[in-house]
Amino acid sequence: MEITNGIVQVAQNIYQNNKGSLLRTIIYTIGHFIIAITVLMLVADVSFTVALTDAIVEPIANSIWYFILDKWWASKSKN
């Protein structure tokens, strides 16, 4: 129970200290999904479900790629 309370407290502190940024990030992410879905449906002529899947999966894949690249880059910069 103590661990759960600690996690909740940390989450509340993060939220309180970053309300504006979190809201803007959520709005940006929703906008990104809508734009990606629309572009894919219009340009690639794919179904909504295919466009939705790509609009969600692609940013996640790009984030993983960036994380790996950044870790590799940082390891080379130290040497």
C-alpha positions in Angstrom: 0.0 0.0 0.0 2.9 2.3 0.8 4.4 1.9 -2.7 1.0 2.6 -4.3 0.7 5.8 -2.3 4.2 6.8 -3.3 3.5 6.2 -7.0 0.2 8.2 -6.8 2.0 11.1 -5.0 4.8 11.2 -7.6 2.2 11.2 -10.4 0.3 14.0 -8.7 3.5 16.0 -8.3 4.4 15.5 -12.0 0.9 16.5 -13.0 0.9 19.6 -10.8 4.3 20.8 -12.0 3.5 20.2 -15.7 -0.2 20.8 -16.2 0.2 23.2 -19.2 2.8 21.0 -21.0 0.8 17.8 -20.5 -2.4 19.4 -21.9 -0.5 20.8 -24.9 1.1 17.4 -25.4 -2.2 15.6 -25.3 -3.8 18.1 -27.7 -0.8 17.8 -30.1 -0.9 14.0 -30.0 -4.6 14.0 -30.8 -4.0 16.5 -33.6 -1.2 14.3 -34.9 -3.4 11.3 -35.1 -6.2 13.2 -36.9 -3.8 14.7 -39.4 -2.0 11.4 -40.0 -5.3 9.5 -40.5 -6.6 12.2 -42.9 -3.5 12.3 -45.0 -3.2 8.5 -45.2 -6.9 8.2 -46.2 -6.6 10.9 -48.9 -3.1 10.3 -50.3 -2.7 6.5 -49.9 -6.5 5.7 -50.2 -6.5 3.3 -47.3 -9.3 2.5 -44.9 -9.8 4.3 -41.6 -8.7 1.3 -39.5 -5.4 1.0 -41.5 -4.8 4.8 -41.3 -5.6 4.7 -37.5 -3.2 1.8 -36.9 -0.4 3.6 -38.8 -1.1 6.9 -37.1 -0.5 5.2 -33.7 2.1 2.6 -34.5 4.5 4.8 -36.6 5.1 7.5 -33.9 5.8 4.7 -31.4 8.2 3.1 -33.7 9.9 6.4 -34.4 10.2 7.1 -30.7 11.9 3.7 -30.1 14.2 4.4 -33.1 15.1 7.9 -31.7 15.7 6.5 -28.2 18.1 3.9 -29.6 19.8 6.4 -31.8 20.2 8.9 -28.9 21.7 6.3 -26.6 24.2 5.2 -29.3 25.0 8.9 -30.1 25.5 9.7 -26.5 27.8 6.7 -26.0 30.0 7.8 -29.0 30.1 11.4 -27.7 31.6 10.3 -24.4 34.6 8.7 -26.1 
